[in-house]
């Protein structure tokens, strides 16, 4: 338990409206025949919560009305809770707000301001409007966020001042109605009233809510339980006919996966995105160069694959699955991260090329257990892991000539634009009697590392079979 808790509240005021695809404006969400929530254009036209459908159509005949989908809202909150695992393992949910306990995570993100900015950008990137507030109590953070204050209260005194300025509308409707008759308009007015008489007027529950918000009573919250296996579905509000248009919806799934992996301190080498059609599905397998939980890499590979995918039928829902999850321990960073950045860049390049061209057209070169230089490497899939112990410890050039270049011989020494100086060798390579063919058959050669007259390092050999002779087989870098 963190002795200095700090809660970040992410309130989603337009969740019922934004959980689906963007609708033509003006638009509003309808529940039980009345307007639940409208966009800016609907509100400017005078449509408020509680307005009847008929009245709304009289005010704005062209309004788009959307039936509320509570199950889709719950699924969106579940996905956002998984995404929030990228900030903290302690997440709590309410019907329209995420509560993140971030007191122990501030140094990891460079301080409270940077963490709050990263959370705001992350929610906005998934297409949701968010109001944020931070406070030492979860109820206090929730009330401040719902009021749109954007308050940051890392101490009790600051929290008290911000809460006392809130209107009584943050309390339950019955309690706020009673308090308004007493002439109270803010929580500061309420706290000046006698507690015993106040409890009889508005009920003990409202007083307990205030005490929890101000930190005068414990406020235990049930933690969100991250699933053991990641398999998250997203129902689309309307069938999508082009794969490229699925990227925005897929981003919500990949962001949730990145947070889920961070909470589990794990990574993946591959994902499966299933596009559900009316009577069939399309399976898209995504591969990565190494264990990763980077949402940016997920999105880049998704974009490349979706842009070149031709749909057989409209897509009605998406499902992202991560089957092979492995622990991904933290790594120590060097003072200068050039080597790490270069490794990540190569991996990202392989991923993008494979996603764009197809894995069958992209290969890596891997060492192969064969003494013959022509057979010592092989093409492997871009994300196939090399087996340990395959490569030889002896020096080998990266550039081999095919076929080897015949060299002149002067006084028993190889000659190429001048006499070559033999620096190391001989190394006898004799193998392949079981193979047929000139290039991969039986060979008997003595290899040397040589220095040319123009200071180039060469790999040369002397043929031990008749008619013999010297040959240049490769260049060292």
Secondary structure by P-SEA (a helix, b strand, c coil): cccbbbbbbbbbccccccccccccccbbbbcccccccccaaaaaacccccccaaaaaaacccbbbbcccaaaaaaaaaaaaaaacccccbbbbcccbbbbbccccccccccaaaaaaaaaaaaaaabbbbbbbbcccaaaaaaaaaacccbbbccaaaaaaaaaacccccccaaaaaaaaaaccccaaaaaaccaaaaaaaccaaaaaaaaaaaccbbbbbbccccccbbbbbbbbcccccccccaaaaaaaaaaaaaaaaaaacccccbbbbbbbcccbbbbbbbbcccccccaaaaaaaaaaaaaaccccccccbbbbbbcbbbbbcbbbbcccaaaaaaaaaaaaaaaaaaaacccccbbbbbbccccccccccccccccccccccccccccccccccccbbbbbbcccccccccbbbbccccbbbbccccccccccccccccccccccccbbbbbbbbbccccbbbbbccccc
